[in-house]
Amino acid sequence: GTLRKQQRKALKLLEEAGWQIENTQMVNKNGQTLVFEVLFDQPSFAKVLLPFKRNLQRIGIEMKLRSADRTQFKNRVNNFDFDMIVEVLVHGLSPSYELNLYFHSEQANTPGALNYSGVSHPVTDKLVEKIIAAPSRKDLLHSIRALDRVLLWNHYLSLIHITEPTRP
């Protein structure tokens, strides 16, 4: 379908933040255009990003795509030298300690750390600790879903797609 409803919502949020469309470009009160770069290291990601870029252009936002070799990508990411990246965060069927590396405050400003989004929030820290110490699968799933909601609400990312094993 179309993204008109989401685009209208985005335009409203941008307007509330002081942005407006002038001559097909989103600009702030100082006349600066809204431009950001997406850094990626696998050419196949370009196919995924191009529709996103087109949708942003429709509301006046310029998204630049920057393909980098793995070394350049890793160096830039390690130094937080990016606006947005495409990265896969690997976790098992029962996420645990790796979430500490991805989302705990202790990792937020450490060069080379895996907390790419710079997540630093006491609620996130507590949920990660709760997941690591979960006494049962049920508690683990509840805590993971809560962490996913917190990450989504704060516009970091969607974390988990959990499927329970089917029983014959």
MODELLER restraints for C-alpha pairs under 7 A, 6 or more apart:
rsr = mdl.restraints
at = mdl.atoms
rsr.add(forms.Gaussian(group=physical.xy_distance, feature=features.Distance(at['CA:18:A'], at['CA:28:A']), mean=5.86, stdev=0.5))
rsr.add(forms.Gaussian(group=physical.xy_distance, feature=features.Distance(at['CA:18:A'], at['CA:29:A']), mean=6.64, stdev=0.5))
rsr.add(forms.Gaussian(group=physical.xy_distance, feature=features.Distance(at['CA:19:A'], at['CA:26:A']), mean=6.29, stdev=0.5))
rsr.add(forms.Gaussian(group=physical.xy_distance, feature=features.Distance(at['CA:19:A'], at['CA:27:A']), mean=5.43, stdev=0.5))
rsr.add(forms.Gaussian(group=physical.xy_distance, feature=features.Distance(at['CA:19:A'], at['CA:28:A']), mean=4.49, stdev=0.5))
rsr.add(forms.Gaussian(group=physical.xy_distance, feature=features.Distance(at['CA:19:A'], at['CA:29:A']), mean=6.98, stdev=0.5))
rsr.add(forms.Gaussian(group=physical.xy_distance, feature=features.Distance(at['CA:20:A'], at['CA:26:A']), mean=5.40, stdev=0.5))
rsr.add(forms.Gaussian(group=physical.xy_distance, feature=features.Distance(at['CA:20:A'], at['CA:27:A']), mean=5.54, stdev=0.5))
rsr.add(forms.Gaussian(group=physical.xy_distance, feature=features.Distance(at['CA:20:A'], at['CA:28:A']), mean=6.45, stdev=0.5))
rsr.add(forms.Gaussian(group=physical.xy_distance, feature=features.Distance(at['CA:21:A'], at['CA:27:A']), mean=6.11, stdev=0.5))
rsr.add(forms.Gaussian(group=physical.xy_distance, feature=features.Distance(at['CA:21:A'], at['CA:60:A']), mean=6.27, stdev=0.5))
rsr.add(forms.Gaussian(group=physical.xy_distance, feature=features.Distance(at['CA:24:A'], at['CA:60:A']), mean=5.29, stdev=0.5))
rsr.add(forms.Gaussian(group=physical.xy_distance, feature=features.Distance(at['CA:25:A'], at['CA:33:A']), mean=6.52, stdev=0.5))
rsr.add(forms.Gaussian(group=physical.xy_distance, feature=features.Distance(at['CA:25:A'], at['CA:60:A']), mean=4.06, stdev=0.5))
rsr.add(forms.Gaussian(group=physical.xy_distance, feature=features.Distance(at['CA:25:A'], at['CA:61:A']), mean=6.34, stdev=0.5))
rsr.add(forms.Gaussian(group=physical.xy_distance, feature=features.Distance(at['CA:26:A'], at['CA:33:A']), mean=5.57, stdev=0.5))
rsr.add(forms.Gaussian(group=physical.xy_distance, feature=features.Distance(at['CA:26:A'], at['CA:34:A']), mean=5.55, stdev=0.5))
rsr.add(forms.Gaussian(group=physical.xy_distance, feature=features.Distance(at['CA:26:A'], at['CA:60:A']), mean=4.57, stdev=0.5))
rsr.add(forms.Gaussian(group=physical.xy_distance, feature=features.Distance(at['CA:26:A'], at['CA:61:A']), mean=5.63, stdev=0.5))
rsr.add(forms.Gaussian(group=physical.xy_distance, feature=features.Distance(at['CA:27:A'], at['CA:33:A']), mean=4.35, stdev=0.5))
rsr.add(forms.Gaussian(group=physical.xy_distance, feature=features.Distance(at['CA:27:A'], at['CA:34:A']), mean=5.97, stdev=0.5))
rsr.add(forms.Gaussian(group=physical.xy_distance, feature=features.Distance(at['CA:34:A'], at['CA:61:A']), mean=5.47, stdev=0.5))
rsr.add(forms.Gaussian(group=physical.xy_distance, feature=features.Distance(at['CA:34:A'], at['CA:62:A']), mean=6.34, stdev=0.5))
rsr.add(forms.Gaussian(group=physical.xy_distance, feature=features.Distance(at['CA:35:A'], at['CA:61:A']), mean=6.15, stdev=0.5))
rsr.add(forms.Gaussian(group=physical.xy_distance, feature=features.Distance(at['CA:35:A'], at['CA:62:A']), mean=4.70, stdev=0.5))
rsr.add(forms.Gaussian(group=physical.xy_distance, feature=features.Distance(at['CA:35:A'], at['CA:63:A']), mean=5.78, stdev=0.5))
rsr.add(forms.Gaussian(group=physical.xy_distance, feature=features.Distance(at['CA:36:A'], at['CA:62:A']), mean=6.63, stdev=0.5))
rsr.add(forms.Gaussian(group=physical.xy_distance, feature=features.Distance(at['CA:36:A'], at['CA:63:A']), mean=5.20, stdev=0.5))
rsr.add(forms.Gaussian(group=physical.xy_distance, feature=features.Distance(at['CA:36:A'], at['CA:64:A']), mean=6.16, stdev=0.5))
rsr.add(forms.Gaussian(group=physical.xy_distance, feature=features.Distance(at['CA:36:A'], at['CA:83:A']), mean=6.10, stdev=0.5))
rsr.add(forms.Gaussian(group=physical.xy_distance, feature=features.Distance(at['CA:37:A'], at['CA:63:A']), mean=5.69, stdev=0.5))
rsr.add(forms.Gaussian(group=physical.xy_distance, feature=features.Distance(at['CA:37:A'], at['CA:64:A']), mean=4.55, stdev=0.5))
rsr.add(forms.Gaussian(group=physical.xy_distance, feature=features.Distance(at['CA:37:A'], at['CA:65:A']), mean=5.84, stdev=0.5))
rsr.add(forms.Gaussian(group=physical.xy_distance, feature=features.Distance(at['CA:37:A'], at['CA:66:A']), mean=6.71, stdev=0.5))
rsr.add(forms.Gaussian(group=physical.xy_distance, feature=features.Distance(at['CA:37:A'], at['CA:83:A']), mean=5.59, stdev=0.5))
rsr.add(forms.Gaussian(group=physical.xy_distance, feature=features.Distance(at['CA:37:A'], at['CA:84:A']), mean=6.34, stdev=0.5))
rsr.add(forms.Gaussian(group=physical.xy_distance, feature=features.Distance(at['CA:38:A'], at['CA:64:A']), mean=6.17, stdev=0.5))
rsr.add(forms.Gaussian(group=physical.xy_distance, feature=features.Distance(at['CA:38:A'], at['CA:65:A']), mean=5.12, stdev=0.5))
rsr.add(forms.Gaussian(group=physical.xy_distance, feature=features.Distance(at['CA:38:A'], at['CA:66:A']), mean=5.96, stdev=0.5))
rsr.add(forms.Gaussian(group=physical.xy_distance, feature=features.Distance(at['CA:38:A'], at['CA:83:A']), mean=6.36, stdev=0.5))
rsr.add(forms.Gaussian(group=physical.xy_distance, feature=features.Distance(at['CA:38:A'], at['CA:84:A']), mean=4.75, stdev=0.5))
rsr.add(forms.Gaussian(group=physical.xy_distance, feature=features.Distance(at['CA:38:A'], at['CA:85:A']), mean=5.36, stdev=0.5))
rsr.add(forms.Gaussian(group=physical.xy_distance, feature=features.Distance(at['CA:39:A'], at['CA:65:A']), mean=6.41, stdev=0.5))
rsr.add(forms.Gaussian(group=physical.xy_distance, feature=features.Distance(at['CA:39:A'], at['CA:66:A']), mean=4.87, stdev=0.5))
rsr.add(forms.Gaussian(group=physical.xy_distance, feature=features.Distance(at['CA:39:A'], at['CA:67:A']), mean=6.05, stdev=0.5))
rsr.add(forms.Gaussian(group=physical.xy_distance, feature=features.Distance(at['CA:39:A'], at['CA:82:A']), mean=6.69, stdev=0.5))
rsr.add(forms.Gaussian(group=physical.xy_distance, feature=features.Distance(at['CA:39:A'], at['CA:84:A']), mean=6.20, stdev=0.5))
rsr.add(forms.Gaussian(group=physical.xy_distance, feature=features.Distance(at['CA:39:A'], at['CA:85:A']), mean=4.78, stdev=0.5))
rsr.add(forms.Gaussian(group=physical.xy_distance, feature=features.Distance(at['CA:39:A'], at['CA:86:A']), mean=6.67, stdev=0.5))
rsr.add(forms.Gaussian(group=physical.xy_distance, feature=features.Distance(at['CA:40:A'], at['CA:66:A']), mean=6.38, stdev=0.5))
rsr.add(forms.Gaussian(group=physical.xy_distance, feature=features.Distance(at['CA:40:A'], at['CA:67:A']), mean=5.17, stdev=0.5))
rsr.add(forms.Gaussian(group=physical.xy_distance, feature=features.Distance(at['CA:40:A'], at['CA:68:A']), mean=6.17, stdev=0.5))
rsr.add(forms.Gaussian(group=physical.xy_distance, feature=features.Distance(at['CA:40:A'], at['CA:73:A']), mean=6.95, stdev=0.5))
rsr.add(forms.Gaussian(group=physical.xy_distance, feature=features.Distance(at['CA:40:A'], at['CA:85:A']), mean=5.86, stdev=0.5))
rsr.add(forms.Gaussian(group=physical.xy_distance, feature=features.Distance(at['CA:40:A'], at['CA:86:A']), mean=5.43, stdev=0.5))
rsr.add(forms.Gaussian(group=physical.xy_distance, feature=features.Distance(at['CA:41:A'], at['CA:67:A']), mean=5.57, stdev=0.5))
rsr.add(forms.Gaussian(group=physical.xy_distance, feature=features.Distance(at['CA:41:A'], at['CA:68:A']), mean=5.02, stdev=0.5))
rsr.add(forms.Gaussian(group=physical.xy_distance, feature=features.Distance(at['CA:41:A'], at['CA:69:A']), mean=5.61, stdev=0.5))
rsr.add(forms.Gaussian(group=physical.xy_distance, feature=features.Distance(at['CA:41:A'], at['CA:70:A']), mean=5.70, stdev=0.5))
rsr.add(forms.Gaussian(group=physical.xy_distance, feature=features.Distance(at['CA:41:A'], at['CA:73:A']), mean=6.16, stdev=0.5))
rsr.add(forms.Gaussian(group=physical.xy_distance, feature=features.Distance(at['CA:43:A'], at['CA:67:A']), mean=6.98, stdev=0.5))
rsr.add(forms.Gaussian(group=physical.xy_distance, feature=features.Distance(at['CA:53:A'], at['CA:63:A']), mean=5.70, stdev=0.5))
rsr.add(forms.Gaussian(group=physical.xy_distance, feature=features.Distance(at['CA:56:A'], at['CA:62:A']), mean=6.73, stdev=0.5))
rsr.add(forms.Gaussian(group=physical.xy_distance, feature=features.Distance(at['CA:76:A'], at['CA:82:A']), mean=6.67, stdev=0.5))
rsr.add(forms.Gaussian(group=physical.xy_distance, feature=features.Distance(at['CA:78:A'], at['CA:111:A']), mean=5.14, stdev=0.5))
rsr.add(forms.Gaussian(group=physical.xy_distance, feature=features.Distance(at['CA:78:A'], at['CA:112:A']), mean=3.99, stdev=0.5))
rsr.add(forms.Gaussian(group=physical.xy_distance, feature=features.Distance(at['CA:78:A'], at['CA:113:A']), mean=6.78, stdev=0.5))
rsr.add(forms.Gaussian(group=physical.xy_distance, feature=features.Distance(at['CA:79:A'], at['CA:111:A']), mean=5.40, stdev=0.5))
rsr.add(forms.Gaussian(group=physical.xy_distance, feature=features.Distance(at['CA:79:A'], at['CA:112:A']), mean=6.73, stdev=0.5))
rsr.add(forms.Gaussian(group=physical.xy_distance, feature=features.Distance(at['CA:91:A'], at['CA:98:A']), mean=6.89, stdev=0.5))
rsr.add(forms.Gaussian(group=physical.xy_distance, feature=features.Distance(at['CA:96:A'], at['CA:131:A']), mean=6.11, stdev=0.5))
rsr.add(forms.Gaussian(group=physical.xy_distance, feature=features.Distance(at['CA:96:A'], at['CA:132:A']), mean=4.79, stdev=0.5))
rsr.add(forms.Gaussian(group=physical.xy_distance, feature=features.Distance(at['CA:97:A'], at['CA:132:A']), mean=5.85, stdev=0.5))
rsr.add(forms.Gaussian(group=physical.xy_distance, feature=features.Distance(at['CA:99:A'], at['CA:128:A']), mean=6.22, stdev=0.5))
rsr.add(forms.Gaussian(group=physical.xy_distance, feature=features.Distance(at['CA:100:A'], at['CA:128:A']), mean=6.03, stdev=0.5))
rsr.add(forms.Gaussian(group=physical.xy_distance, feature=features.Distance(at['CA:101:A'], at['CA:107:A']), mean=6.33, stdev=0.5))
rsr.add(forms.Gaussian(group=physical.xy_distance, feature=features.Distance(at['CA:101:A'], at['CA:114:A']), mean=5.70, stdev=0.5))
rsr.add(forms.Gaussian(group=physical.xy_distance, feature=features.Distance(at['CA:101:A'], at['CA:115:A']), mean=6.22, stdev=0.5))
rsr.add(forms.Gaussian(group=physical.xy_distance, feature=features.Distance(at['CA:102:A'], at['CA:114:A']), mean=5.09, stdev=0.5))
rsr.add(forms.Gaussian(group=physical.xy_distance, feature=features.Distance(at['CA:102:A'], at['CA:115:A']), mean=4.24, stdev=0.5))
rsr.add(forms.Gaussian(group=physical.xy_distance, feature=features.Distance(at['CA:103:A'], at['CA:115:A']), mean=5.49, stdev=0.5))
rsr.add(forms.Gaussian(group=physical.xy_distance, feature=features.Distance(at['CA:103:A'], at['CA:119:A']), mean=5.48, stdev=0.5))
rsr.add(forms.Gaussian(group=physical.xy_distance, feature=features.Distance(at['CA:103:A'], at['CA:124:A']), mean=6.93, stdev=0.5))
rsr.add(forms.Gaussian(group=physical.xy_distance, feature=features.Distance(at['CA:104:A'], at['CA:119:A']), mean=6.72, stdev=0.5))
rsr.add(forms.Gaussian(group=physical.xy_distance, feature=features.Distance(at['CA:104:A'], at['CA:120:A']), mean=6.37, stdev=0.5))
rsr.add(forms.Gaussian(group=physical.xy_distance, feature=features.Distance(at['CA:104:A'], at['CA:124:A']), mean=6.76, stdev=0.5))
rsr.add(forms.Gaussian(group=physical.xy_distance, feature=features.Distance(at['CA:104:A'], at['CA:125:A']), mean=5.08, stdev=0.5))
rsr.add(forms.Gaussian(group=physical.xy_distance, feature=features.Distance(at['CA:105:A'], at['CA:119:A']), mean=6.21, stdev=0.5))
rsr.add(forms.Gaussian(group=physical.xy_distance, feature=features.Distance(at['CA:105:A'], at['CA:120:A']), mean=4.10, stdev=0.5))
rsr.add(forms.Gaussian(group=physical.xy_distance, feature=features.Distance(at['CA:105:A'], at['CA:121:A']), mean=6.30, stdev=0.5))
rsr.add(forms.Gaussian(group=physical.xy_distance, feature=features.Distance(at['CA:105:A'], at['CA:125:A']), mean=6.48, stdev=0.5))
rsr.add(forms.Gaussian(group=physical.xy_distance, feature=features.Distance(at['CA:107:A'], at['CA:113:A']), mean=5.85, stdev=0.5))
rsr.add(forms.Gaussian(group=physical.xy_distance, feature=features.Distance(at['CA:107:A'], at['CA:115:A']), mean=5.69, stdev=0.5))
rsr.add(forms.Gaussian(group=physical.xy_distance, feature=features.Distance(at['CA:108:A'], at['CA:115:A']), mean=5.50, stdev=0.5))
rsr.add(forms.Gaussian(group=physical.xy_distance, feature=features.Distance(at['CA:108:A'], at['CA:118:A']), mean=4.35, stdev=0.5))
rsr.add(forms.Gaussian(group=physical.xy_distance, feature=features.Distance(at['CA:108:A'], at['CA:119:A']), mean=5.73, stdev=0.5))
rsr.add(forms.Gaussian(group=physical.xy_distance, feature=features.Distance(at['CA:108:A'], at['CA:120:A']), mean=5.89, stdev=0.5))
rsr.add(forms.Gaussian(group=physical.xy_distance, feature=features.Distance(at['CA:109:A'], at['CA:118:A']), mean=6.49, stdev=0.5))
rsr.add(forms.Gaussian(group=physical.xy_distance, feature=features.Distance(at['CA:117:A'], at['CA:156:A']), mean=6.37, stdev=0.5))
rsr.add(forms.Gaussian(group=physical.xy_distance, feature=features.Distance(at['CA:124:A'], at['CA:147:A']), mean=6.54, stdev=0.5))
rsr.add(forms.Gaussian(group=physical.xy_distance, feature=features.Distance(at['CA:127:A'], at['CA:143:A']), mean=6.21, stdev=0.5))
rsr.add(forms.Gaussian(group=physical.xy_distance, feature=features.Distance(at['CA:127:A'], at['CA:147:A']), mean=6.07, stdev=0.5))
rsr.add(forms.Gaussian(group=physical.xy_distance, feature=features.Distance(at['CA:130:A'], at['CA:143:A']), mean=6.77, stdev=0.5))
rsr.add(forms.Gaussian(group=physical.xy_distance, feature=features.Distance(at['CA:131:A'], at['CA:140:A']), mean=5.43, stdev=0.5))
rsr.add(forms.Gaussian(group=physical.xy_distance, feature=features.Distance(at['CA:131:A'], at['CA:143:A']), mean=5.81, stdev=0.5))
rsr.add(forms.Gaussian(group=physical.xy_distance, feature=features.Distance(at['CA:131:A'], at['CA:144:A']), mean=6.62, stdev=0.5))
rsr.add(forms.Gaussian(group=physical.xy_distance, feature=features.Distance(at['CA:134:A'], at['CA:140:A']), mean=5.20, stdev=0.5))
rsr.add(forms.Gaussian(group=physical.xy_distance, feature=features.Distance(at['CA:148:A'], at['CA:158:A']), mean=6.03, stdev=0.5))
rsr.add(forms.Gaussian(group=physical.xy_distance, feature=features.Distance(at['CA:148:A'], at['CA:159:A']), mean=5.36, stdev=0.5))
rsr.add(forms.Gaussian(group=physical.xy_distance, feature=features.Distance(at['CA:148:A'], at['CA:160:A']), mean=6.49, stdev=0.5))
rsr.add(forms.Gaussian(group=physical.xy_distance, feature=features.Distance(at['CA:151:A'], at['CA:157:A']), mean=5.69, stdev=0.5))
rsr.add(forms.Gaussian(group=physical.xy_distance, feature=features.Distance(at['CA:151:A'], at['CA:158:A']), mean=6.50, stdev=0.5))
rsr.add(forms.Gaussian(group=physical.xy_distance, feature=features.Distance(at['CA:152:A'], at['CA:158:A']), mean=5.55, stdev=0.5))
